Amino acid sequence: MTDARAKPRRRLVVALGGNALLRRGEPLTADVQRAHAGEAMEAVANLAHEYDVVLTHGNGPQVGLLALQSSAYTDVPPYPLDVLGAESEGMIGYVLEQELRNRLPGRNAVTVLTQVVVDRGDPAFTAPTKPIGPVYTEEQARLLERERGWAVAADGEHFRRVVASPEPLRIVELAAIRLLVDAGAIVVCTGGGGIPVTVDGAGALRGVEAVIDKDLAAELLARSLEADALVMLTDVAAVMRGWGTPQPRPIERATPPELRGMQFANGSMGPKVEAACRFVERTGGVAAIGALADASLILAGAAGTTVTPDAAA
């Protein structure tokens, strides 16, 4: 008999950074990504014992590789980024789902290919910023820029292809995701920010050439599902004050106004901080950013950066 007084489980949206499947500079092989996926799902499985987890992930390296593979076969035009995004979402979701099931026998893990509505008039379409694919030297990147018509930009010490990254507005499959979560499934969804689509005057969906930022899409997902917390797991221990200086210092707790008064890199920590601030401001909930290996400690407030509505929360 179920105890009607049992405390309801908290709902978490967990966003995995690209390092969950691939470390910078590693080869984009299936075996390498499978090994890292197993490590990441060990951490997520531990969270799923205590929380209702909805899982999302990045896809930058994978969608970039698919784009390179697509362009290598010249008998047909290269596939558009929305189709490649769907392919990467299915591929990564399959691996994560399988690794979760192997660690949580009896629990349902389900991948949902997720479309996310964007505005075709978003200014991001004229100013590409989202890095995808492998890293290059500047010489290699400039050559590809000339040969393939890519936009390229610096990404740390390297260069990568960059594409449009419009704002996510609405998750098309939200009702289905909610049903699965309410039924107790661990749902892997909105991967890579979701498949970018627009809606015409008749309500028809059309894919567009873009990659949505996965952290901003994770915030939309968490807010739409009325999650208690948004947790972004990456390859750094915390948000750092003075990143790139000789003495960076971790920020253990902060409010959105405090974080908005600082500068963070657009291609890395910036979107995570923005997503955390939006979620806390719009819901009054809690957001956290930290290392994948510290997932349980982050939720206990003992690691990472916790963002709350006020300093005393």
C-alpha positions as CSV (number, residue, x, y, z in Angstrom):
1,M,0.0,0.0,0.0
2,T,1.4,3.4,-0.9
3,D,1.9,5.9,1.9
4,A,-0.2,9.0,0.9
5,R,2.0,11.0,3.2
6,A,5.2,10.2,1.3
7,K,7.1,13.2,0.4
8,P,7.0,13.9,-3.4
9,R,10.3,13.6,-5.2
10,R,11.9,16.7,-6.5
11,R,12.1,17.1,-10.3
12,L,15.5,18.0,-11.8
13,V,16.5,18.9,-15.3
14,V,20.1,17.9,-15.7
15,A,22.0,19.4,-18.7
16,L,25.2,17.6,-19.7
17,G,28.0,19.5,-21.4
18,G,29.7,18.2,-24.4
19,N,32.5,16.7,-22.2
20,A,30.0,14.1,-21.0
21,L,30.8,12.2,-24.3
22,L,34.0,13.8,-25.5
23,R,37.0,15.6,-24.0
24,R,38.6,18.4,-25.9
25,G,41.1,17.1,-28.5
26,E,39.9,13.4,-28.2
27,P,39.0,11.5,-31.4
28,L,35.3,11.4,-32.3
29,T,35.1,7.6,-32.2
30,A,32.0,5.7,-31.0
31,D,34.1,3.8,-28.5
32,V,35.5,7.0,-26.8
33,Q,32.0,8.5,-26.6
34,R,30.5,5.3,-25.3
35,A,33.1,5.1,-22.5
36,H,32.4,8.7,-21.4
37,A,28.7,8.1,-21.6
38,G,29.0,5.3,-19.1
39,E,30.9,7.5,-16.7
40,A,28.3,10.3,-17.1
41,M,25.3,7.9,-16.6
42,E,26.8,6.6,-13.4
43,A,26.5,10.1,-11.9
44,V,23.0,10.6,-13.4
45,A,21.9,7.2,-12.1
46,N,22.9,8.1,-8.6
47,L,20.7,11.3,-8.8
48,A,17.8,9.2,-10.2
49,H,17.6,7.2,-6.9
50,E,16.5,10.4,-5.1
51,Y,15.1,12.7,-7.8
52,D,12.9,12.6,-10.9
53,V,15.5,13.3,-13.6
54,V,14.9,14.8,-17.0
55,L,18.2,14.7,-19.0
56,T,19.4,16.8,-21.8
57,H,22.8,17.1,-23.5
58,G,25.0,18.9,-25.9
59,N,25.7,17.8,-29.5
60,G,28.3,20.3,-30.9
61,P,31.1,17.8,-31.8
62,Q,28.6,15.1,-33.0
63,V,26.5,17.4,-35.3
64,G,29.7,18.9,-36.6
65,L,31.1,15.4,-37.5
66,L,27.8,14.5,-39.2
67,A,28.0,17.7,-41.2
68,L,31.6,16.7,-42.4
69,Q,30.5,13.2,-43.2
70,S,27.5,14.5,-45.1
71,S,29.6,17.0,-47.2
72,A,32.1,14.2,-48.1
73,Y,29.5,12.4,-50.2
74,T,29.0,14.7,-53.2
75,D,26.4,12.8,-55.2
76,V,23.7,14.5,-53.1
77,P,23.6,18.0,-51.5
78,P,24.7,18.0,-47.8
79,Y,21.9,17.4,-45.3
80,P,20.7,20.5,-43.5
81,L,21.6,21.1,-39.9
82,D,18.1,20.4,-38.5
83,V,18.2,16.9,-40.0
84,L,21.8,16.4,-38.7
85,G,20.6,17.7,-35.3
86,A,17.8,15.0,-35.3
87,E,20.4,12.4,-36.2
88,S,22.7,13.4,-33.4
89,E,19.8,13.6,-30.9
90,G,18.8,10.0,-31.7
91,M,22.4,8.7,-31.7
92,I,23.4,10.3,-28.3
93,G,20.0,9.5,-26.8
94,Y,20.4,5.9,-27.7
95,V,23.8,5.6,-25.9
96,L,22.7,7.5,-22.8
97,E,19.4,5.6,-22.6
98,Q,21.2,2.3,-22.8
99,E,23.8,3.2,-20.3
100,L,21.1,4.4,-17.9
101,R,19.1,1.2,-18.2
102,N,22.2,-0.9,-17.6
103,R,22.7,1.0,-14.3
104,L,19.0,1.2,-13.2
105,P,17.4,-2.2,-13.9
106,G,13.6,-1.9,-13.9
107,R,13.6,1.8,-14.5
108,N,12.3,3.1,-17.8
109,A,14.6,5.4,-19.8
110,V,13.1,7.0,-22.9
111,T,14.6,9.2,-25.6
112,V,12.3,11.8,-27.2
113,L,13.3,13.5,-30.4
114,T,12.4,17.1,-29.6
115,Q,11.6,20.0,-31.8
116,V,12.0,23.5,-30.5
117,V,10.3,26.5,-32.1
118,V,12.5,29.5,-33.0
119,D,11.7,32.8,-34.7
120,R,12.9,32.9,-38.4
121,G,13.5,36.6,-37.9
122,D,15.9,36.1,-34.9
123,P,19.0,38.2,-35.5
124,A,21.1,35.2,-34.7
125,F,20.6,34.0,-38.2
126,T,22.8,36.9,-39.5
127,A,25.4,36.5,-36.7
128,P,26.6,32.9,-36.3
129,T,28.1,32.2,-32.8
130,K,27.5,28.5,-32.0
131,P,30.6,26.3,-32.3
132,I,30.1,22.9,-33.8
133,G,32.4,20.1,-35.0
134,P,36.1,19.4,-34.2
135,V,38.7,22.0,-33.4
136,Y,41.2,23.4,-36.0
137,T,44.3,25.5,-36.1
138,E,43.6,29.0,-37.4
139,E,45.3,28.1,-40.7
140,Q,43.0,25.1,-41.2
141,A,39.9,27.0,-40.2
142,R,40.6,29.9,-42.6
143,L,41.1,27.4,-45.4
144,L,37.7,25.7,-44.7
145,E,36.1,29.2,-44.4
146,R,37.2,29.9,-48.0
147,E,36.6,26.4,-49.4
148,R,33.2,25.7,-47.8
149,G,31.8,29.1,-47.1
150,W,31.8,28.5,-43.3
151,A,31.8,31.1,-40.6
152,V,34.7,30.2,-38.2
153,A,35.7,31.7,-34.8
154,A,38.2,31.2,-32.0
155,D,37.3,28.7,-29.4
156,G,39.9,28.8,-26.7
157,E,43.3,28.2,-28.3
158,H,41.7,26.6,-31.4
159,F,39.2,27.5,-34.0
160,R,35.8,25.9,-34.9
161,R,33.0,26.3,-37.3
162,V,30.2,28.5,-36.0
163,V,26.5,28.5,-37.0
164,A,23.4,30.4,-36.1
165,S,22.0,29.9,-32.6
166,P,18.5,31.4,-32.2
167,E,16.6,31.7,-29.0
168,P,14.4,28.7,-28.1
169,L,10.8,29.7,-27.7
170,R,8.6,26.6,-27.3
171,I,9.1,22.8,-27.0
172,V,6.8,21.0,-29.4
173,E,6.8,17.6,-27.7
174,L,6.4,19.1,-24.1
175,A,3.1,17.4,-23.4
176,A,4.5,14.0,-24.3
177,I,7.6,14.6,-22.2
178,R,5.5,15.6,-19.2
179,L,3.4,12.4,-19.6
180,L,6.5,10.2,-19.5
181,V,8.0,12.0,-16.6
182,D,4.8,11.8,-14.6
183,A,4.8,8.0,-15.4
184,G,8.2,7.7,-13.7
185,A,10.4,7.5,-16.8
186,I,13.8,9.1,-17.0
187,V,13.4,11.1,-20.2
188,V,16.3,12.1,-22.4
189,C,15.1,15.0,-24.5
190,T,15.9,18.4,-26.1
191,G,19.3,17.1,-27.0
192,G,21.7,19.6,-28.5
193,G,19.1,22.3,-27.8
194,G,16.5,20.4,-29.8
195,I,15.8,20.4,-33.5
196,P,15.2,24.0,-34.6
197,V,11.9,24.6,-36.3
198,T,9.7,27.5,-37.3
199,V,5.9,27.6,-37.5
200,D,4.2,29.2,-40.5
201,G,0.9,30.9,-40.6
202,A,-1.0,27.6,-41.1
203,G,0.8,26.1,-38.1
204,A,3.1,23.8,-40.2
205,L,6.5,23.1,-38.8
206,R,9.7,23.6,-40.9
207,G,13.3,22.8,-39.9
208,V,15.8,25.6,-40.1
209,E,19.6,25.8,-40.5
210,A,20.7,26.4,-36.9
211,V,21.9,24.8,-33.7
212,I,20.1,26.0,-30.5
213,D,22.2,26.6,-27.4
214,K,21.6,23.6,-25.2
215,D,21.8,25.5,-21.9
216,L,19.1,28.0,-22.9
217,A,17.0,25.1,-24.2
218,A,17.5,23.3,-20.9
219,E,16.3,26.4,-19.0
220,L,13.2,26.5,-21.2
221,L,12.6,22.8,-20.6
222,A,13.1,23.1,-16.8
223,R,10.7,26.1,-16.6
224,S,8.1,24.4,-18.8
225,L,8.2,21.2,-16.7
226,E,8.0,23.3,-13.5
227,A,11.2,21.6,-12.3
228,D,12.5,22.3,-8.8
229,A,16.1,22.8,-10.0
230,L,18.2,23.1,-13.2
231,V,21.6,21.5,-12.9
232,M,24.3,22.1,-15.6
233,L,27.1,19.6,-15.4
234,T,30.3,20.5,-17.3
235,D,34.1,20.1,-17.2
236,V,34.9,22.9,-14.7
237,A,34.4,22.8,-10.9
238,A,32.4,26.0,-10.6
239,V,31.7,29.4,-12.2
240,M,35.0,31.3,-11.7
241,R,35.6,34.9,-10.8
242,G,38.6,36.1,-12.8
243,W,38.7,33.1,-15.2
244,G,41.8,33.3,-17.4
245,T,43.7,35.3,-14.8
246,P,46.5,33.8,-12.6
247,Q,44.2,33.5,-9.6
248,P,40.7,32.4,-10.6
249,R,38.3,32.0,-7.7
250,P,35.3,29.7,-7.6
251,I,31.9,31.4,-6.9
252,E,30.1,29.1,-4.4
253,R,26.8,31.0,-4.2
254,A,25.4,33.9,-6.1
255,T,22.2,35.6,-7.1
256,P,21.2,36.6,-10.7
257,P,22.0,40.3,-10.2
258,E,25.5,39.4,-8.9
259,L,26.3,37.1,-11.8
260,R,24.9,39.6,-14.4
261,G,27.4,42.1,-13.1
262,M,30.3,39.9,-14.2
263,Q,31.7,39.0,-17.7
264,F,31.8,35.4,-18.9
265,A,32.9,33.9,-22.2
266,N,30.0,33.7,-24.8
267,G,31.1,30.4,-26.2
268,S,31.4,28.5,-22.9
269,M,30.3,29.7,-19.4
270,G,28.3,32.7,-20.6
271,P,25.2,30.6,-21.8
272,K,25.3,28.5,-18.6
273,V,25.3,31.6,-16.4
274,E,22.5,33.2,-18.5
275,A,20.4,30.0,-18.3
276,A,20.9,29.8,-14.6
277,C,19.9,33.4,-14.1
278,R,16.8,33.1,-16.3
279,F,15.6,30.0,-14.5
280,V,16.0,31.5,-11.0
281,E,14.5,34.9,-12.0
282,R,11.5,33.3,-13.8
283,T,10.6,30.5,-11.3
284,G,12.2,31.3,-8.0
285,G,13.8,27.9,-8.1
286,V,17.5,27.0,-7.8
287,A,20.1,26.5,-10.5
288,A,23.6,25.0,-10.2
289,I,26.7,24.7,-12.3
290,G,29.6,22.4,-11.7
291,A,31.6,19.4,-12.6
292,L,29.9,16.1,-13.7
293,A,31.9,14.1,-11.1
294,D,30.6,16.4,-8.3
295,A,26.9,16.0,-9.3
296,S,25.6,14.8,-5.9
297,L,27.8,17.3,-4.0
298,I,26.5,20.1,-6.1
299,L,22.9,19.3,-5.2
300,A,23.9,19.2,-1.5
301,G,25.4,22.7,-1.9
302,A,28.9,21.3,-1.2
303,A,30.4,21.9,-4.6
304,G,29.9,23.9,-7.8
305,T,28.1,27.2,-8.0
306,T,24.5,27.5,-6.7
307,V,22.3,30.3,-8.0
308,T,19.4,31.3,-5.8
309,P,16.8,34.2,-5.8
310,D,18.5,35.8,-2.8
311,A,21.7,35.4,-0.9
312,A,20.0,33.9,2.2
313,A,18.1,31.2,0.2
